[in-house]
Amino acid sequence: MNIKIINKKISENELREIAKEFYGSMIKGVADVEREILAMGGEYHMDANVALIENGSKQPNVWGFNWYFDRSGEDRIEYISLINIRPAEGNRGMEVQDSSLRDKIKSVILKYLS
């Protein structure tokens, strides 16, 4: 499985190469809002989640998202993932509810993917 930990800008072509393995027009990703890194790829968000945890991330800082190649601007990001369901942390659904947390996630994503 092709999961890439991203801590520097990545080209859209490189990202599309990773995406080919499962979805093509979209790629699953996980952002560590504390360490400001991403993991991209895998069939499930949990695949990238595990890669970040094994790389030293802590679960409370890791949030899942989808990146769509055929959309533009902020519409490319969808803050929905099973790993985001965390009732104890106030997030009861798959979508990240807290707008300030979404802003942090977006900031990390756009640091590398824009």
MODELLER restraints for C-alpha pairs under 7 A, 6 or more apart:
rsr = mdl.restraints
at = mdl.atoms
rsr.add(forms.Gaussian(group=physical.xy_distance, feature=features.Distance(at['CA:1:A'], at['CA:42:A']), mean=6.29, stdev=0.5))
rsr.add(forms.Gaussian(group=physical.xy_distance, feature=features.Distance(at['CA:2:A'], at['CA:18:A']), mean=6.28, stdev=0.5))
rsr.add(forms.Gaussian(group=physical.xy_distance, feature=features.Distance(at['CA:2:A'], at['CA:41:A']), mean=6.15, stdev=0.5))
rsr.add(forms.Gaussian(group=physical.xy_distance, feature=features.Distance(at['CA:2:A'], at['CA:42:A']), mean=6.39, stdev=0.5))
rsr.add(forms.Gaussian(group=physical.xy_distance, feature=features.Distance(at['CA:3:A'], at['CA:39:A']), mean=6.55, stdev=0.5))
rsr.add(forms.Gaussian(group=physical.xy_distance, feature=features.Distance(at['CA:3:A'], at['CA:40:A']), mean=5.60, stdev=0.5))
rsr.add(forms.Gaussian(group=physical.xy_distance, feature=features.Distance(at['CA:3:A'], at['CA:41:A']), mean=4.67, stdev=0.5))
rsr.add(forms.Gaussian(group=physical.xy_distance, feature=features.Distance(at['CA:3:A'], at['CA:42:A']), mean=5.84, stdev=0.5))
rsr.add(forms.Gaussian(group=physical.xy_distance, feature=features.Distance(at['CA:3:A'], at['CA:48:A']), mean=6.23, stdev=0.5))
rsr.add(forms.Gaussian(group=physical.xy_distance, feature=features.Distance(at['CA:4:A'], at['CA:39:A']), mean=5.46, stdev=0.5))
rsr.add(forms.Gaussian(group=physical.xy_distance, feature=features.Distance(at['CA:4:A'], at['CA:40:A']), mean=5.31, stdev=0.5))
rsr.add(forms.Gaussian(group=physical.xy_distance, feature=features.Distance(at['CA:4:A'], at['CA:41:A']), mean=6.59, stdev=0.5))
rsr.add(forms.Gaussian(group=physical.xy_distance, feature=features.Distance(at['CA:5:A'], at['CA:38:A']), mean=5.66, stdev=0.5))
rsr.add(forms.Gaussian(group=physical.xy_distance, feature=features.Distance(at['CA:5:A'], at['CA:39:A']), mean=4.25, stdev=0.5))
rsr.add(forms.Gaussian(group=physical.xy_distance, feature=features.Distance(at['CA:5:A'], at['CA:40:A']), mean=6.48, stdev=0.5))
rsr.add(forms.Gaussian(group=physical.xy_distance, feature=features.Distance(at['CA:6:A'], at['CA:37:A']), mean=5.84, stdev=0.5))
rsr.add(forms.Gaussian(group=physical.xy_distance, feature=features.Distance(at['CA:6:A'], at['CA:38:A']), mean=5.00, stdev=0.5))
rsr.add(forms.Gaussian(group=physical.xy_distance, feature=features.Distance(at['CA:6:A'], at['CA:39:A']), mean=5.88, stdev=0.5))
rsr.add(forms.Gaussian(group=physical.xy_distance, feature=features.Distance(at['CA:7:A'], at['CA:37:A']), mean=5.13, stdev=0.5))
rsr.add(forms.Gaussian(group=physical.xy_distance, feature=features.Distance(at['CA:7:A'], at['CA:38:A']), mean=6.74, stdev=0.5))
rsr.add(forms.Gaussian(group=physical.xy_distance, feature=features.Distance(at['CA:8:A'], at['CA:112:A']), mean=5.82, stdev=0.5))
rsr.add(forms.Gaussian(group=physical.xy_distance, feature=features.Distance(at['CA:9:A'], at['CA:112:A']), mean=4.11, stdev=0.5))
rsr.add(forms.Gaussian(group=physical.xy_distance, feature=features.Distance(at['CA:9:A'], at['CA:113:A']), mean=6.25, stdev=0.5))
rsr.add(forms.Gaussian(group=physical.xy_distance, feature=features.Distance(at['CA:10:A'], at['CA:112:A']), mean=6.02, stdev=0.5))
rsr.add(forms.Gaussian(group=physical.xy_distance, feature=features.Distance(at['CA:10:A'], at['CA:113:A']), mean=6.10, stdev=0.5))
rsr.add(forms.Gaussian(group=physical.xy_distance, feature=features.Distance(at['CA:16:A'], at['CA:24:A']), mean=6.85, stdev=0.5))
rsr.add(forms.Gaussian(group=physical.xy_distance, feature=features.Distance(at['CA:18:A'], at['CA:41:A']), mean=5.98, stdev=0.5))
rsr.add(forms.Gaussian(group=physical.xy_distance, feature=features.Distance(at['CA:19:A'], at['CA:26:A']), mean=6.48, stdev=0.5))
rsr.add(forms.Gaussian(group=physical.xy_distance, feature=features.Distance(at['CA:19:A'], at['CA:27:A']), mean=5.15, stdev=0.5))
rsr.add(forms.Gaussian(group=physical.xy_distance, feature=features.Distance(at['CA:19:A'], at['CA:41:A']), mean=6.24, stdev=0.5))
rsr.add(forms.Gaussian(group=physical.xy_distance, feature=features.Distance(at['CA:22:A'], at['CA:43:A']), mean=5.92, stdev=0.5))
rsr.add(forms.Gaussian(group=physical.xy_distance, feature=features.Distance(at['CA:25:A'], at['CA:68:A']), mean=6.17, stdev=0.5))
rsr.add(forms.Gaussian(group=physical.xy_distance, feature=features.Distance(at['CA:25:A'], at['CA:69:A']), mean=5.57, stdev=0.5))
rsr.add(forms.Gaussian(group=physical.xy_distance, feature=features.Distance(at['CA:25:A'], at['CA:70:A']), mean=6.61, stdev=0.5))
rsr.add(forms.Gaussian(group=physical.xy_distance, feature=features.Distance(at['CA:26:A'], at['CA:66:A']), mean=6.81, stdev=0.5))
rsr.add(forms.Gaussian(group=physical.xy_distance, feature=features.Distance(at['CA:26:A'], at['CA:67:A']), mean=5.52, stdev=0.5))
rsr.add(forms.Gaussian(group=physical.xy_distance, feature=features.Distance(at['CA:26:A'], at['CA:68:A']), mean=4.39, stdev=0.5))
rsr.add(forms.Gaussian(group=physical.xy_distance, feature=features.Distance(at['CA:26:A'], at['CA:69:A']), mean=5.82, stdev=0.5))
rsr.add(forms.Gaussian(group=physical.xy_distance, feature=features.Distance(at['CA:27:A'], at['CA:40:A']), mean=7.00, stdev=0.5))
rsr.add(forms.Gaussian(group=physical.xy_distance, feature=features.Distance(at['CA:27:A'], at['CA:41:A']), mean=6.00, stdev=0.5))
rsr.add(forms.Gaussian(group=physical.xy_distance, feature=features.Distance(at['CA:27:A'], at['CA:66:A']), mean=5.82, stdev=0.5))
rsr.add(forms.Gaussian(group=physical.xy_distance, feature=features.Distance(at['CA:27:A'], at['CA:67:A']), mean=5.34, stdev=0.5))
rsr.add(forms.Gaussian(group=physical.xy_distance, feature=features.Distance(at['CA:27:A'], at['CA:68:A']), mean=6.69, stdev=0.5))
rsr.add(forms.Gaussian(group=physical.xy_distance, feature=features.Distance(at['CA:28:A'], at['CA:40:A']), mean=6.03, stdev=0.5))
rsr.add(forms.Gaussian(group=physical.xy_distance, feature=features.Distance(at['CA:28:A'], at['CA:41:A']), mean=5.50, stdev=0.5))
rsr.add(forms.Gaussian(group=physical.xy_distance, feature=features.Distance(at['CA:28:A'], at['CA:42:A']), mean=6.75, stdev=0.5))
rsr.add(forms.Gaussian(group=physical.xy_distance, feature=features.Distance(at['CA:28:A'], at['CA:44:A']), mean=6.97, stdev=0.5))
rsr.add(forms.Gaussian(group=physical.xy_distance, feature=features.Distance(at['CA:28:A'], at['CA:45:A']), mean=5.89, stdev=0.5))
rsr.add(forms.Gaussian(group=physical.xy_distance, feature=features.Distance(at['CA:28:A'], at['CA:65:A']), mean=6.15, stdev=0.5))
rsr.add(forms.Gaussian(group=physical.xy_distance, feature=features.Distance(at['CA:28:A'], at['CA:66:A']), mean=4.64, stdev=0.5))
rsr.add(forms.Gaussian(group=physical.xy_distance, feature=features.Distance(at['CA:28:A'], at['CA:67:A']), mean=6.39, stdev=0.5))
rsr.add(forms.Gaussian(group=physical.xy_distance, feature=features.Distance(at['CA:29:A'], at['CA:38:A']), mean=6.87, stdev=0.5))
rsr.add(forms.Gaussian(group=physical.xy_distance, feature=features.Distance(at['CA:29:A'], at['CA:39:A']), mean=5.66, stdev=0.5))
rsr.add(forms.Gaussian(group=physical.xy_distance, feature=features.Distance(at['CA:29:A'], at['CA:40:A']), mean=4.35, stdev=0.5))
rsr.add(forms.Gaussian(group=physical.xy_distance, feature=features.Distance(at['CA:29:A'], at['CA:41:A']), mean=6.18, stdev=0.5))
rsr.add(forms.Gaussian(group=physical.xy_distance, feature=features.Distance(at['CA:29:A'], at['CA:45:A']), mean=6.31, stdev=0.5))
rsr.add(forms.Gaussian(group=physical.xy_distance, feature=features.Distance(at['CA:29:A'], at['CA:48:A']), mean=6.51, stdev=0.5))
rsr.add(forms.Gaussian(group=physical.xy_distance, feature=features.Distance(at['CA:29:A'], at['CA:64:A']), mean=5.84, stdev=0.5))
rsr.add(forms.Gaussian(group=physical.xy_distance, feature=features.Distance(at['CA:29:A'], at['CA:65:A']), mean=5.31, stdev=0.5))
rsr.add(forms.Gaussian(group=physical.xy_distance, feature=features.Distance(at['CA:29:A'], at['CA:66:A']), mean=5.83, stdev=0.5))
rsr.add(forms.Gaussian(group=physical.xy_distance, feature=features.Distance(at['CA:30:A'], at['CA:38:A']), mean=5.59, stdev=0.5))
rsr.add(forms.Gaussian(group=physical.xy_distance, feature=features.Distance(at['CA:30:A'], at['CA:39:A']), mean=5.26, stdev=0.5))
rsr.add(forms.Gaussian(group=physical.xy_distance, feature=features.Distance(at['CA:30:A'], at['CA:40:A']), mean=6.50, stdev=0.5))
rsr.add(forms.Gaussian(group=physical.xy_distance, feature=features.Distance(at['CA:30:A'], at['CA:45:A']), mean=6.65, stdev=0.5))
rsr.add(forms.Gaussian(group=physical.xy_distance, feature=features.Distance(at['CA:30:A'], at['CA:48:A']), mean=6.06, stdev=0.5))
rsr.add(forms.Gaussian(group=physical.xy_distance, feature=features.Distance(at['CA:30:A'], at['CA:49:A']), mean=6.07, stdev=0.5))
rsr.add(forms.Gaussian(group=physical.xy_distance, feature=features.Distance(at['CA:30:A'], at['CA:62:A']), mean=6.42, stdev=0.5))
rsr.add(forms.Gaussian(group=physical.xy_distance, feature=features.Distance(at['CA:30:A'], at['CA:63:A']), mean=5.44, stdev=0.5))
rsr.add(forms.Gaussian(group=physical.xy_distance, feature=features.Distance(at['CA:30:A'], at['CA:64:A']), mean=4.34, stdev=0.5))
rsr.add(forms.Gaussian(group=physical.xy_distance, feature=features.Distance(at['CA:30:A'], at['CA:65:A']), mean=6.01, stdev=0.5))
rsr.add(forms.Gaussian(group=physical.xy_distance, feature=features.Distance(at['CA:31:A'], at['CA:37:A']), mean=6.00, stdev=0.5))
rsr.add(forms.Gaussian(group=physical.xy_distance, feature=features.Distance(at['CA:31:A'], at['CA:38:A']), mean=4.53, stdev=0.5))
rsr.add(forms.Gaussian(group=physical.xy_distance, feature=features.Distance(at['CA:31:A'], at['CA:39:A']), mean=6.63, stdev=0.5))
rsr.add(forms.Gaussian(group=physical.xy_distance, feature=features.Distance(at['CA:31:A'], at['CA:62:A']), mean=5.49, stdev=0.5))
rsr.add(forms.Gaussian(group=physical.xy_distance, feature=features.Distance(at['CA:31:A'], at['CA:63:A']), mean=5.37, stdev=0.5))
rsr.add(forms.Gaussian(group=physical.xy_distance, feature=features.Distance(at['CA:31:A'], at['CA:64:A']), mean=6.41, stdev=0.5))
rsr.add(forms.Gaussian(group=physical.xy_distance, feature=features.Distance(at['CA:31:A'], at['CA:105:A']), mean=6.26, stdev=0.5))
rsr.add(forms.Gaussian(group=physical.xy_distance, feature=features.Distance(at['CA:31:A'], at['CA:108:A']), mean=6.84, stdev=0.5))
rsr.add(forms.Gaussian(group=physical.xy_distance, feature=features.Distance(at['CA:32:A'], at['CA:38:A']), mean=6.22, stdev=0.5))
rsr.add(forms.Gaussian(group=physical.xy_distance, feature=features.Distance(at['CA:32:A'], at['CA:57:A']), mean=6.79, stdev=0.5))
rsr.add(forms.Gaussian(group=physical.xy_distance, feature=features.Distance(at['CA:32:A'], at['CA:61:A']), mean=5.25, stdev=0.5))
rsr.add(forms.Gaussian(group=physical.xy_distance, feature=features.Distance(at['CA:32:A'], at['CA:62:A']), mean=4.43, stdev=0.5))
rsr.add(forms.Gaussian(group=physical.xy_distance, feature=features.Distance(at['CA:32:A'], at['CA:63:A']), mean=6.61, stdev=0.5))
rsr.add(forms.Gaussian(group=physical.xy_distance, feature=features.Distance(at['CA:33:A'], at['CA:61:A']), mean=5.50, stdev=0.5))
rsr.add(forms.Gaussian(group=physical.xy_distance, feature=features.Distance(at['CA:33:A'], at['CA:62:A']), mean=6.54, stdev=0.5))
rsr.add(forms.Gaussian(group=physical.xy_distance, feature=features.Distance(at['CA:33:A'], at['CA:104:A']), mean=6.28, stdev=0.5))
rsr.add(forms.Gaussian(group=physical.xy_distance, feature=features.Distance(at['CA:33:A'], at['CA:105:A']), mean=6.02, stdev=0.5))
rsr.add(forms.Gaussian(group=physical.xy_distance, feature=features.Distance(at['CA:33:A'], at['CA:108:A']), mean=6.74, stdev=0.5))
rsr.add(forms.Gaussian(group=physical.xy_distance, feature=features.Distance(at['CA:34:A'], at['CA:61:A']), mean=5.87, stdev=0.5))
rsr.add(forms.Gaussian(group=physical.xy_distance, feature=features.Distance(at['CA:36:A'], at['CA:108:A']), mean=5.51, stdev=0.5))
rsr.add(forms.Gaussian(group=physical.xy_distance, feature=features.Distance(at['CA:37:A'], at['CA:108:A']), mean=6.71, stdev=0.5))
rsr.add(forms.Gaussian(group=physical.xy_distance, feature=features.Distance(at['CA:39:A'], at['CA:48:A']), mean=5.27, stdev=0.5))
rsr.add(forms.Gaussian(group=physical.xy_distance, feature=features.Distance(at['CA:39:A'], at['CA:51:A']), mean=7.00, stdev=0.5))
rsr.add(forms.Gaussian(group=physical.xy_distance, feature=features.Distance(at['CA:39:A'], at['CA:52:A']), mean=6.39, stdev=0.5))
rsr.add(forms.Gaussian(group=physical.xy_distance, feature=features.Distance(at['CA:40:A'], at['CA:48:A']), mean=6.11, stdev=0.5))
rsr.add(forms.Gaussian(group=physical.xy_distance, feature=features.Distance(at['CA:41:A'], at['CA:48:A']), mean=6.35, stdev=0.5))
rsr.add(forms.Gaussian(group=physical.xy_distance, feature=features.Distance(at['CA:42:A'], at['CA:48:A']), mean=6.21, stdev=0.5))
rsr.add(forms.Gaussian(group=physical.xy_distance, feature=features.Distance(at['CA:45:A'], at['CA:64:A']), mean=6.11, stdev=0.5))
rsr.add(forms.Gaussian(group=physical.xy_distance, feature=features.Distance(at['CA:45:A'], at['CA:81:A']), mean=6.71, stdev=0.5))
rsr.add(forms.Gaussian(group=physical.xy_distance, feature=features.Distance(at['CA:45:A'], at['CA:83:A']), mean=6.97, stdev=0.5))
rsr.add(forms.Gaussian(group=physical.xy_distance, feature=features.Distance(at['CA:46:A'], at['CA:83:A']), mean=6.78, stdev=0.5))
rsr.add(forms.Gaussian(group=physical.xy_distance, feature=features.Distance(at['CA:53:A'], at['CA:59:A']), mean=6.88, stdev=0.5))
rsr.add(forms.Gaussian(group=physical.xy_distance, feature=features.Distance(at['CA:63:A'], at['CA:83:A']), mean=6.82, stdev=0.5))
rsr.add(forms.Gaussian(group=physical.xy_distance, feature=features.Distance(at['CA:63:A'], at['CA:84:A']), mean=5.91, stdev=0.5))
rsr.add(forms.Gaussian(group=physical.xy_distance, feature=features.Distance(at['CA:64:A'], at['CA:79:A']), mean=6.56, stdev=0.5))
rsr.add(forms.Gaussian(group=physical.xy_distance, feature=features.Distance(at['CA:64:A'], at['CA:80:A']), mean=6.52, stdev=0.5))
rsr.add(forms.Gaussian(group=physical.xy_distance, feature=features.Distance(at['CA:64:A'], at['CA:81:A']), mean=5.21, stdev=0.5))
rsr.add(forms.Gaussian(group=physical.xy_distance, feature=features.Distance(at['CA:64:A'], at['CA:83:A']), mean=6.27, stdev=0.5))
rsr.add(forms.Gaussian(group=physical.xy_distance, feature=features.Distance(at['CA:64:A'], at['CA:84:A']), mean=6.28, stdev=0.5))
rsr.add(forms.Gaussian(group=physical.xy_distance, feature=features.Distance(at['CA:65:A'], at['CA:77:A']), mean=6.76, stdev=0.5))
rsr.add(forms.Gaussian(group=physical.xy_distance, feature=features.Distance(at['CA:65:A'], at['CA:78:A']), mean=5.50, stdev=0.5))
rsr.add(forms.Gaussian(group=physical.xy_distance, feature=features.Distance(at['CA:65:A'], at['CA:79:A']), mean=4.49, stdev=0.5))
rsr.add(forms.Gaussian(group=physical.xy_distance, feature=features.Distance(at['CA:65:A'], at['CA:80:A']), mean=5.42, stdev=0.5))
rsr.add(forms.Gaussian(group=physical.xy_distance, feature=features.Distance(at['CA:65:A'], at['CA:81:A']), mean=6.07, stdev=0.5))
rsr.add(forms.Gaussian(group=physical.xy_distance, feature=features.Distance(at['CA:66:A'], at['CA:77:A']), mean=5.77, stdev=0.5))
rsr.add(forms.Gaussian(group=physical.xy_distance, feature=features.Distance(at['CA:66:A'], at['CA:78:A']), mean=5.03, stdev=0.5))
rsr.add(forms.Gaussian(group=physical.xy_distance, feature=features.Distance(at['CA:66:A'], at['CA:79:A']), mean=6.57, stdev=0.5))
rsr.add(forms.Gaussian(group=physical.xy_distance, feature=features.Distance(at['CA:66:A'], at['CA:80:A']), mean=6.94, stdev=0.5))
rsr.add(forms.Gaussian(group=physical.xy_distance, feature=features.Distance(at['CA:67:A'], at['CA:76:A']), mean=5.33, stdev=0.5))
rsr.add(forms.Gaussian(group=physical.xy_distance, feature=features.Distance(at['CA:67:A'], at['CA:77:A']), mean=4.92, stdev=0.5))
rsr.add(forms.Gaussian(group=physical.xy_distance, feature=features.Distance(at['CA:67:A'], at['CA:78:A']), mean=6.56, stdev=0.5))
rsr.add(forms.Gaussian(group=physical.xy_distance, feature=features.Distance(at['CA:68:A'], at['CA:76:A']), mean=4.70, stdev=0.5))
rsr.add(forms.Gaussian(group=physical.xy_distance, feature=features.Distance(at['CA:68:A'], at['CA:77:A']), mean=6.58, stdev=0.5))
rsr.add(forms.Gaussian(group=physical.xy_distance, feature=features.Distance(at['CA:69:A'], at['CA:76:A']), mean=6.62, stdev=0.5))
rsr.add(forms.Gaussian(group=physical.xy_distance, feature=features.Distance(at['CA:79:A'], at['CA:95:A']), mean=5.35, stdev=0.5))
rsr.add(forms.Gaussian(group=physical.xy_distance, feature=features.Distance(at['CA:79:A'], at['CA:96:A']), mean=5.70, stdev=0.5))
rsr.add(forms.Gaussian(group=physical.xy_distance, feature=features.Distance(at['CA:80:A'], at['CA:94:A']), mean=5.12, stdev=0.5))
rsr.add(forms.Gaussian(group=physical.xy_distance, feature=features.Distance(at['CA:80:A'], at['CA:95:A']), mean=4.20, stdev=0.5))
rsr.add(forms.Gaussian(group=physical.xy_distance, feature=features.Distance(at['CA:80:A'], at['CA:96:A']), mean=6.62, stdev=0.5))
rsr.add(forms.Gaussian(group=physical.xy_distance, feature=features.Distance(at['CA:81:A'], at['CA:94:A']), mean=5.01, stdev=0.5))
rsr.add(forms.Gaussian(group=physical.xy_distance, feature=features.Distance(at['CA:81:A'], at['CA:95:A']), mean=6.47, stdev=0.5))
rsr.add(forms.Gaussian(group=physical.xy_distance, feature=features.Distance(at['CA:82:A'], at['CA:94:A']), mean=5.20, stdev=0.5))
rsr.add(forms.Gaussian(group=physical.xy_distance, feature=features.Distance(at['CA:84:A'], at['CA:91:A']), mean=6.93, stdev=0.5))
rsr.add(forms.Gaussian(group=physical.xy_distance, feature=features.Distance(at['CA:84:A'], at['CA:93:A']), mean=6.95, stdev=0.5))
rsr.add(forms.Gaussian(group=physical.xy_distance, feature=features.Distance(at['CA:84:A'], at['CA:94:A']), mean=5.21, stdev=0.5))
rsr.add(forms.Gaussian(group=physical.xy_distance, feature=features.Distance(at['CA:84:A'], at['CA:95:A']), mean=6.57, stdev=0.5))
rsr.add(forms.Gaussian(group=physical.xy_distance, feature=features.Distance(at['CA:84:A'], at['CA:96:A']), mean=6.41, stdev=0.5))
rsr.add(forms.Gaussian(group=physical.xy_distance, feature=features.Distance(at['CA:85:A'], at['CA:91:A']), mean=5.79, stdev=0.5))
rsr.add(forms.Gaussian(group=physical.xy_distance, feature=features.Distance(at['CA:85:A'], at['CA:92:A']), mean=5.38, stdev=0.5))
rsr.add(forms.Gaussian(group=physical.xy_distance, feature=features.Distance(at['CA:85:A'], at['CA:93:A']), mean=5.02, stdev=0.5))
rsr.add(forms.Gaussian(group=physical.xy_distance, feature=features.Distance(at['CA:85:A'], at['CA:94:A']), mean=5.12, stdev=0.5))
rsr.add(forms.Gaussian(group=physical.xy_distance, feature=features.Distance(at['CA:86:A'], at['CA:92:A']), mean=5.69, stdev=0.5))
rsr.add(forms.Gaussian(group=physical.xy_distance, feature=features.Distance(at['CA:91:A'], at['CA:97:A']), mean=6.10, stdev=0.5))
rsr.add(forms.Gaussian(group=physical.xy_distance, feature=features.Distance(at['CA:96:A'], at['CA:102:A']), mean=6.46, stdev=0.5))
